[in-house]
Amino acid sequence: MSISEVRAAYTERAEEYISLLGSVADTHELDRELITRWAASLDGPLLDAGCGPGHWTDHLRRLGHDVEGVDLTPAFVARAAERFPAVPFRVASFDDLGVPDAGLAGILAWYSLIHLEPDRVPSALDELARCIRPGGSLLLGFFDGVSIEPFPHKVVTAYFWPPTAMAQRLEAAGFAVEEMHTRTDPGRRPHAAIMARRTS
């Protein structure tokens, strides 16, 4: 799935996505707790990579963090800037996040790698690692599965990842996995999250 195809798919359904998933209040309590706890452990600038409607970016700002949101889709960036004018947002991709080397204390990548073909994920993780200072942290959210395989996501094709397989890719990119969480909620696809520390 090319960048332009993913961008076009989300542009077409941006307003629908925002209305359904664009509020922290509509997210799972455990996700809010995890993201809040993760951010509290960090001192320095944060990036919400693949910020979508910007609700998590604004949540981090309200917690007192210096945070910026970036997304592939200009329609999301424009609406996020309208909804949360106190937060900086810009267009960027996992090919180049536009951040100096080791410039960040942490990156939140919450369901933002799910549309990447599996063979493109390592390079995206390398870009995330480039941006995070040693000792900094990445929090990654994605769809849990028994194998790496595509499925027909409502917007555009996405991929399931076994947490152990994602952890291996993270370690290869220079991270040490600190926490892994999985959850299956009624009527929803299985969820996974990994917190990983930048080691080198």
C-alpha angles and dihedrals in degrees: 000000000000125000090247092053093051091045092050093048093052093042090057093051101030097116092046090050092049093050092051104034107013100101131075087216089066094053127095115276091231091055091051091049093048096047092046093049092046093052093047089062093059132080115195142033120337133200127209099208112200090013096174109184091003099241095128091046090054091045090057091048091051088054088060101260129140098238140163128194125218130183139173093230118076091201090061092046092050094049093044089054090051094048097042108028093169091065126076115233132178142166117265140140137215088259087070123359092188094236126129118251110281089358099137139066091208148349128216110207101177110180089327098121096049096102097049116107108247094249090057095052096081092057090048090051089049089055091050090049091049091058098047121081119232107278092026123120143236124204112197127188123192146142114288118225140162090242139012103269141139126250134183102266114194092252105030138332113303135180137238116222129193105231091232091056092049090047090055091053090049092051090050089054093054104270132125112217111232104171137015123190131184131182138171115203122192111272094008136096116259113276131215135184132186128194112200134178123223107241107174 
